[in-house]
């Protein structure tokens, strides 16, 4: 895949705008994403926690990392969800390449988390493809101190940028380095087969787009992890509700989900890849 036409400065400017802050923080992000965090996305997180024994009393408290965290709403939701269920979060880190969004995430944490929860959460500026080194630099620790230190690593709507930069192997290597043995990674991103994305971006199904408009296939999202030797636990397309949907569109989409899942499961809005680092 070529990254011809991809302009990182353009994306940094876009994700450092006030519009980006509104899109990726709780009060202004839209009804749809709030619903997904409680349901579609929340169900995935719940299944991973339950199935891979994070409830086991012999395990240490959970250490979580979200890369490409934006304004922090996904990570904050996950922390609150886990602790409501009696699963203690020892520490949680959110990273993003936009300093503006990291500042917004810090503000969101103060707004929605208790003082005790706030002490567990750290937001840092870091790029996905150089995650370990950037995180170590921001935390002022040795890189080796971070290796194999996270139980769960997740990224939502951010992996595609690594593919556009031809840096997908670098970001997969960083996730491998940071995950403990047996740790789990959750990747959620746009499905290149969903027709709306193609029409909005002027893409055609008969041509492979490149550069700033490129959307990987489900297989391409998984491939870097396969090459790194991860166990692929799940690969599927899912989710028919836009992040920006209002209450009425969300309700309509919910009604249509069972039908769409039967008629066109491969054309859902999102791609999901769940991986586990081998012991």
C-alpha beads as a LAMMPS data file, in Angstrom:
LAMMPS data file: protein, C-alpha beads

279 atoms
278 bonds

1 atom types
1 bond types

-500.0 500.0 xlo xhi
-500.0 500.0 ylo yhi
-500.0 500.0 zlo zhi

Masses

1 110.0

Atoms # bond

1 1 1 0.000 0.000 0.000
2 1 1 1.351 3.373 -0.989
3 1 1 1.066 6.388 1.260
4 1 1 1.081 8.791 -1.698
5 1 1 -0.785 11.959 -0.817
6 1 1 -0.840 11.366 2.938
7 1 1 -0.124 14.609 4.761
8 1 1 0.547 14.082 8.481
9 1 1 0.731 17.819 9.148
10 1 1 -2.768 18.189 7.745
11 1 1 -4.076 15.522 10.120
12 1 1 -2.263 16.987 13.107
13 1 1 -3.849 20.339 12.331
14 1 1 -7.275 18.721 11.949
15 1 1 -6.990 16.825 15.240
16 1 1 -5.693 19.884 17.064
17 1 1 -8.764 21.973 16.253
18 1 1 -11.665 22.945 18.476
19 1 1 -13.879 20.863 16.185
20 1 1 -11.808 17.778 17.020
21 1 1 -12.147 18.462 20.734
22 1 1 -15.932 18.657 20.349
23 1 1 -15.990 15.418 18.333
24 1 1 -13.936 13.428 20.839
25 1 1 -15.199 14.585 24.217
26 1 1 -18.279 13.263 25.955
27 1 1 -20.741 16.166 26.048
28 1 1 -20.357 17.112 22.375
29 1 1 -19.269 13.876 20.662
30 1 1 -22.799 12.783 19.775
31 1 1 -25.467 10.456 21.089
32 1 1 -24.268 7.561 18.918
33 1 1 -20.831 7.144 20.448
34 1 1 -22.307 7.323 23.941
35 1 1 -24.668 4.497 23.034
36 1 1 -21.853 2.419 21.510
37 1 1 -19.656 2.772 24.570
38 1 1 -22.463 1.405 26.707
39 1 1 -23.508 -1.307 24.256
40 1 1 -21.587 -2.415 21.121
41 1 1 -18.107 -1.380 22.252
42 1 1 -18.887 -1.942 25.911
43 1 1 -20.037 -5.498 25.157
44 1 1 -16.707 -6.245 23.460
45 1 1 -14.725 -4.905 26.410
46 1 1 -16.899 -6.891 28.811
47 1 1 -16.448 -10.126 26.864
48 1 1 -12.663 -9.697 26.759
49 1 1 -12.462 -9.023 30.487
50 1 1 -14.722 -11.965 31.316
51 1 1 -13.308 -14.483 28.864
52 1 1 -9.627 -13.829 29.487
53 1 1 -9.886 -14.005 33.258
54 1 1 -9.146 -10.463 34.321
55 1 1 -11.515 -11.259 37.200
56 1 1 -9.169 -13.972 38.452
57 1 1 -8.296 -13.105 42.062
58 1 1 -4.754 -14.349 41.561
59 1 1 -4.087 -11.671 38.929
60 1 1 -2.660 -8.307 39.805
61 1 1 -4.840 -5.270 39.222
62 1 1 -5.346 -4.345 35.585
63 1 1 -2.986 -2.077 33.661
64 1 1 -4.605 -0.587 30.557
65 1 1 -3.328 1.441 27.600
66 1 1 -5.385 3.119 24.882
67 1 1 -3.427 4.431 21.905
68 1 1 -4.999 7.160 19.776
69 1 1 -7.265 7.995 22.716
70 1 1 -8.475 11.370 21.418
71 1 1 -10.305 13.248 24.164
72 1 1 -10.205 10.243 26.486
73 1 1 -13.900 9.366 26.552
74 1 1 -13.387 5.699 25.635
75 1 1 -10.696 5.083 28.262
76 1 1 -12.608 6.969 30.936
77 1 1 -15.724 4.930 30.165
78 1 1 -13.748 1.676 30.395
79 1 1 -12.270 2.598 33.775
80 1 1 -15.696 3.460 35.175
81 1 1 -17.212 0.275 33.728
82 1 1 -14.546 -1.958 35.252
83 1 1 -14.553 -0.373 38.665
84 1 1 -18.368 -0.481 38.853
85 1 1 -17.960 -4.243 38.569
86 1 1 -15.326 -4.478 41.266
87 1 1 -12.386 -4.890 38.870
88 1 1 -9.647 -2.625 40.123
89 1 1 -7.620 -0.635 37.604
90 1 1 -4.093 -0.234 38.881
91 1 1 -3.168 2.252 36.169
92 1 1 -4.458 3.436 32.809
93 1 1 -2.650 5.368 30.101
94 1 1 -4.047 7.193 27.092
95 1 1 -1.873 8.400 24.232
96 1 1 -2.524 10.536 21.172
97 1 1 -0.373 12.444 18.697
98 1 1 -2.432 15.610 19.251
99 1 1 -1.410 17.670 22.269
100 1 1 -4.726 19.520 22.036
101 1 1 -6.685 16.287 22.448
102 1 1 -4.456 15.114 25.298
103 1 1 -5.166 18.383 27.112
104 1 1 -8.879 17.784 26.526
105 1 1 -8.555 14.224 27.874
106 1 1 -6.919 15.492 31.064
107 1 1 -9.801 17.926 31.518
108 1 1 -12.354 15.143 30.907
109 1 1 -10.692 12.952 33.533
110 1 1 -11.067 15.706 36.123
111 1 1 -14.718 16.104 35.168
112 1 1 -15.816 12.459 35.211
113 1 1 -13.423 10.533 37.469
114 1 1 -13.066 10.582 41.227
115 1 1 -9.838 11.890 42.733
116 1 1 -8.709 8.327 43.415
117 1 1 -9.445 7.309 39.821
118 1 1 -7.689 10.383 38.470
119 1 1 -4.481 9.355 40.238
120 1 1 -4.525 6.113 38.256
121 1 1 -4.865 7.766 34.828
122 1 1 -2.138 9.404 32.750
123 1 1 -2.549 10.994 29.320
124 1 1 0.556 11.497 27.150
125 1 1 1.439 12.752 23.691
126 1 1 2.738 9.775 21.693
127 1 1 2.550 8.425 18.153
128 1 1 1.204 4.941 17.495
129 1 1 4.223 3.874 15.459
130 1 1 6.716 4.944 18.159
131 1 1 4.489 4.279 21.138
132 1 1 6.978 2.681 23.526
133 1 1 9.727 5.260 23.127
134 1 1 7.338 8.218 23.158
135 1 1 5.540 6.943 26.245
136 1 1 8.829 6.316 28.055
137 1 1 9.980 9.837 27.182
138 1 1 6.732 11.420 28.391
139 1 1 6.800 9.444 31.634
140 1 1 10.539 10.007 32.106
141 1 1 11.217 6.307 32.578
142 1 1 13.470 3.811 30.851
143 1 1 11.895 2.084 27.872
144 1 1 12.624 -1.304 29.451
145 1 1 10.449 -0.424 32.428
146 1 1 7.399 -0.421 30.148
147 1 1 8.008 -3.717 28.401
148 1 1 5.412 -6.435 29.043
149 1 1 3.587 -4.206 31.504
150 1 1 0.011 -3.964 30.179
151 1 1 -2.833 -6.454 30.499
152 1 1 -5.040 -4.780 27.907
153 1 1 -4.225 -2.427 25.020
154 1 1 -6.895 -0.971 22.773
155 1 1 -7.204 1.431 19.869
156 1 1 -10.432 2.817 18.383
157 1 1 -10.459 4.542 14.983
158 1 1 -6.720 5.108 14.931
159 1 1 -4.998 2.054 13.404
160 1 1 -5.773 3.080 9.835
161 1 1 -3.356 6.003 10.079
162 1 1 -0.467 3.599 10.648
163 1 1 -1.456 1.747 7.478
164 1 1 -1.602 5.013 5.546
165 1 1 1.945 5.774 6.678
166 1 1 3.171 2.235 5.923
167 1 1 3.940 1.997 9.661
168 1 1 1.571 -0.829 10.570
169 1 1 4.386 -3.240 11.440
170 1 1 5.988 -0.672 13.731
171 1 1 2.801 -0.097 15.684
172 1 1 2.133 -3.847 15.969
173 1 1 5.687 -4.317 17.307
174 1 1 5.083 -1.608 19.914
175 1 1 1.891 -3.306 21.075
176 1 1 3.767 -6.602 21.278
177 1 1 6.499 -4.977 23.358
178 1 1 4.056 -3.363 25.773
179 1 1 1.644 -6.264 26.291
180 1 1 2.373 -8.758 29.012
181 1 1 2.524 -12.407 27.963
182 1 1 -1.069 -13.486 27.530
183 1 1 -2.187 -9.855 27.308
184 1 1 -4.964 -8.868 24.906
185 1 1 -5.233 -6.152 22.267
186 1 1 -8.513 -4.775 20.873
187 1 1 -8.505 -2.977 17.516
188 1 1 -11.655 -1.227 16.266
189 1 1 -11.612 0.845 13.085
190 1 1 -13.530 1.720 9.914
191 1 1 -14.601 -1.069 7.570
192 1 1 -13.492 -0.363 4.001
193 1 1 -16.532 -2.268 2.674
194 1 1 -19.129 -0.010 4.295
195 1 1 -20.619 1.877 1.303
196 1 1 -21.090 5.214 3.051
197 1 1 -17.374 5.611 3.724
198 1 1 -16.563 4.965 0.067
199 1 1 -19.150 7.400 -1.272
200 1 1 -18.204 10.156 1.160
201 1 1 -14.541 9.895 0.314
202 1 1 -15.059 9.509 -3.394
203 1 1 -13.675 5.986 -3.417
204 1 1 -14.678 3.266 -5.817
205 1 1 -14.917 -0.362 -4.915
206 1 1 -12.995 -1.307 -8.070
207 1 1 -9.941 0.728 -7.103
208 1 1 -7.616 0.507 -4.160
209 1 1 -7.350 3.973 -2.644
210 1 1 -4.095 5.297 -1.282
211 1 1 -2.805 8.040 0.933
212 1 1 -5.063 10.012 3.240
213 1 1 -8.253 8.194 2.148
214 1 1 -6.997 4.639 2.487
215 1 1 -9.080 2.235 4.572
216 1 1 -7.597 -1.198 5.304
217 1 1 -9.623 -4.360 4.947
218 1 1 -10.423 -6.526 7.963
219 1 1 -7.614 -8.857 6.920
220 1 1 -5.189 -5.958 6.630
221 1 1 -5.985 -4.769 10.145
222 1 1 -5.126 -8.263 11.394
223 1 1 -2.096 -8.952 9.191
224 1 1 0.591 -7.028 11.170
225 1 1 -0.350 -8.979 14.294
226 1 1 -0.280 -12.269 12.431
227 1 1 3.214 -11.445 11.205
228 1 1 4.310 -10.585 14.739
229 1 1 3.090 -13.989 15.934
230 1 1 -0.002 -12.903 17.857
231 1 1 -2.900 -15.269 18.352
232 1 1 -5.928 -13.881 16.510
233 1 1 -8.854 -14.368 18.869
234 1 1 -11.551 -12.697 16.803
235 1 1 -12.002 -10.974 13.444
236 1 1 -15.337 -9.582 12.329
237 1 1 -17.235 -6.613 10.978
238 1 1 -19.856 -5.154 13.300
239 1 1 -21.730 -1.995 14.345
240 1 1 -24.357 -0.142 12.292
241 1 1 -24.612 3.026 14.392
242 1 1 -22.575 6.140 13.452
243 1 1 -20.639 7.849 16.231
244 1 1 -22.371 11.126 15.384
245 1 1 -25.925 9.705 15.265
246 1 1 -28.615 11.497 17.211
247 1 1 -31.230 9.709 19.362
248 1 1 -33.672 9.082 16.505
249 1 1 -31.101 7.758 14.029
250 1 1 -29.613 5.601 16.784
251 1 1 -33.044 4.141 17.539
252 1 1 -33.687 3.463 13.845
253 1 1 -30.292 1.790 13.413
254 1 1 -30.906 -0.379 16.481
255 1 1 -34.138 -1.648 14.925
256 1 1 -32.324 -2.409 11.652
257 1 1 -29.306 -4.163 13.204
258 1 1 -30.734 -7.736 13.256
259 1 1 -31.806 -7.438 9.616
260 1 1 -28.531 -5.923 8.439
261 1 1 -26.510 -8.521 10.331
262 1 1 -28.314 -11.249 8.401
263 1 1 -28.320 -9.579 4.981
264 1 1 -24.894 -7.913 4.888
265 1 1 -22.682 -8.688 7.916
266 1 1 -19.486 -7.944 6.005
267 1 1 -20.624 -4.400 5.231
268 1 1 -21.059 -3.159 8.795
269 1 1 -19.403 0.126 9.738
270 1 1 -16.529 -1.181 11.848
271 1 1 -13.824 -3.800 11.766
272 1 1 -12.874 -5.618 14.960
273 1 1 -9.658 -7.538 15.571
274 1 1 -8.913 -9.020 18.998
275 1 1 -5.419 -10.442 19.491
276 1 1 -3.451 -12.070 22.292
277 1 1 0.266 -12.134 22.803
278 1 1 1.517 -15.679 23.162
279 1 1 2.958 -16.738 26.509

Bonds

1 1 1 2
2 1 2 3
3 1 3 4
4 1 4 5
5 1 5 6
6 1 6 7
7 1 7 8
8 1 8 9
9 1 9 10
10 1 10 11
11 1 11 12
12 1 12 13
13 1 13 14
14 1 14 15
15 1 15 16
16 1 16 17
17 1 17 18
18 1 18 19
19 1 19 20
20 1 20 21
21 1 21 22
22 1 22 23
23 1 23 24
24 1 24 25
25 1 25 26
26 1 26 27
27 1 27 28
28 1 28 29
29 1 29 30
30 1 30 31
31 1 31 32
32 1 32 33
33 1 33 34
34 1 34 35
35 1 35 36
36 1 36 37
37 1 37 38
38 1 38 39
39 1 39 40
40 1 40 41
41 1 41 42
42 1 42 43
43 1 43 44
44 1 44 45
45 1 45 46
46 1 46 47
47 1 47 48
48 1 48 49
49 1 49 50
50 1 50 51
51 1 51 52
52 1 52 53
53 1 53 54
54 1 54 55
55 1 55 56
56 1 56 57
57 1 57 58
58 1 58 59
59 1 59 60
60 1 60 61
61 1 61 62
62 1 62 63
63 1 63 64
64 1 64 65
65 1 65 66
66 1 66 67
67 1 67 68
68 1 68 69
69 1 69 70
70 1 70 71
71 1 71 72
72 1 72 73
73 1 73 74
74 1 74 75
75 1 75 76
76 1 76 77
77 1 77 78
78 1 78 79
79 1 79 80
80 1 80 81
81 1 81 82
82 1 82 83
83 1 83 84
84 1 84 85
85 1 85 86
86 1 86 87
87 1 87 88
88 1 88 89
89 1 89 90
90 1 90 91
91 1 91 92
92 1 92 93
93 1 93 94
94 1 94 95
95 1 95 96
96 1 96 97
97 1 97 98
98 1 98 99
99 1 99 100
100 1 100 101
101 1 101 102
102 1 102 103
103 1 103 104
104 1 104 105
105 1 105 106
106 1 106 107
107 1 107 108
108 1 108 109
109 1 109 110
110 1 110 111
111 1 111 112
112 1 112 113
113 1 113 114
114 1 114 115
115 1 115 116
116 1 116 117
117 1 117 118
118 1 118 119
119 1 119 120
120 1 120 121
121 1 121 122
122 1 122 123
123 1 123 124
124 1 124 125
125 1 125 126
126 1 126 127
127 1 127 128
128 1 128 129
129 1 129 130
130 1 130 131
131 1 131 132
132 1 132 133
133 1 133 134
134 1 134 135
135 1 135 136
136 1 136 137
137 1 137 138
138 1 138 139
139 1 139 140
140 1 140 141
141 1 141 142
142 1 142 143
143 1 143 144
144 1 144 145
145 1 145 146
146 1 146 147
147 1 147 148
148 1 148 149
149 1 149 150
150 1 150 151
151 1 151 152
152 1 152 153
153 1 153 154
154 1 154 155
155 1 155 156
156 1 156 157
157 1 157 158
158 1 158 159
159 1 159 160
160 1 160 161
161 1 161 162
162 1 162 163
163 1 163 164
164 1 164 165
165 1 165 166
166 1 166 167
167 1 167 168
168 1 168 169
169 1 169 170
170 1 170 171
171 1 171 172
172 1 172 173
173 1 173 174
174 1 174 175
175 1 175 176
176 1 176 177
177 1 177 178
178 1 178 179
179 1 179 180
180 1 180 181
181 1 181 182
182 1 182 183
183 1 183 184
184 1 184 185
185 1 185 186
186 1 186 187
187 1 187 188
188 1 188 189
189 1 189 190
190 1 190 191
191 1 191 192
192 1 192 193
193 1 193 194
194 1 194 195
195 1 195 196
196 1 196 197
197 1 197 198
198 1 198 199
199 1 199 200
200 1 200 201
201 1 201 202
202 1 202 203
203 1 203 204
204 1 204 205
205 1 205 206
206 1 206 207
207 1 207 208
208 1 208 209
209 1 209 210
210 1 210 211
211 1 211 212
212 1 212 213
213 1 213 214
214 1 214 215
215 1 215 216
216 1 216 217
217 1 217 218
218 1 218 219
219 1 219 220
220 1 220 221
221 1 221 222
222 1 222 223
223 1 223 224
224 1 224 225
225 1 225 226
226 1 226 227
227 1 227 228
228 1 228 229
229 1 229 230
230 1 230 231
231 1 231 232
232 1 232 233
233 1 233 234
234 1 234 235
235 1 235 236
236 1 236 237
237 1 237 238
238 1 238 239
239 1 239 240
240 1 240 241
241 1 241 242
242 1 242 243
243 1 243 244
244 1 244 245
245 1 245 246
246 1 246 247
247 1 247 248
248 1 248 249
249 1 249 250
250 1 250 251
251 1 251 252
252 1 252 253
253 1 253 254
254 1 254 255
255 1 255 256
256 1 256 257
257 1 257 258
258 1 258 259
259 1 259 260
260 1 260 261
261 1 261 262
262 1 262 263
263 1 263 264
264 1 264 265
265 1 265 266
266 1 266 267
267 1 267 268
268 1 268 269
269 1 269 270
270 1 270 271
271 1 271 272
272 1 272 273
273 1 273 274
274 1 274 275
275 1 275 276
276 1 276 277
277 1 277 278
278 1 278 279
